[in-house]
């Protein structure tokens, strides 16, 4: 049973009286527990696909089932509740709030979900320990390195125990060594049961995913390591 099932996805953006064809017919199914990298040249539609799969950006045509819901048939309130409670996001530029401490940044999605203050604090501590930043709870993002900020962003993405985490170029701003530490963290997260979908043009990130979906010009051109191929190899 796929956790994400996209069918016939077309996405056009209006542009100067014309249309940009960002996605030209994508079908993709991702099972629970997968670790998927979406790769391909710049402009081929990777970020657009990620946003469509994650319930952020409605497609022009096609449907997305996310965690059992036809996500774009939900009203905006239900769709944002699904994103808040069952999905996590990680961005290239971290998107942390500079005025809040690391712990407060991690608490934010829990506050939004109505988790009581005491429990939020305990969970923020637990998550910052998980990402190796237990000693930086009270630091604000401007006083953290890029790698540390990305760890805080990962902890924040995990706050409400998401079943799926989407990441868009999560190592794009990091040097190689720091990027490798983030990849190791993703591997641990996946081993602990979280489904991961990561857009990247970092080959180190892509090679360490178990499945690689290659895109070109708005379509999927190759799909290595999909569960169906693995089954048919046996
Ligand atoms: P990638 O992530 O592979 O670099 P994107 O998904 O960002 O590719 O973009 C795919 C195509 O859609 C590109 O041609 C891009 O310029 C275009 N595009 C993306 N977002 C918008 C937008 N909001 N408005 C118009 N065109 C867009």
Boltz pocket constraint, residues with backbone or C-beta under 6 A from the ligand:
constraints:
  - pocket:
      binder: B
      contacts: [[A, 13], [A, 14], [A, 15], [A, 20], [A, 21], [A, 22], [A, 40], [A, 41], [A, 42], [A, 43], [A, 44], [A, 45], [A, 46], [A, 47], [A, 48], [A, 49]]
      max_distance: 6.0
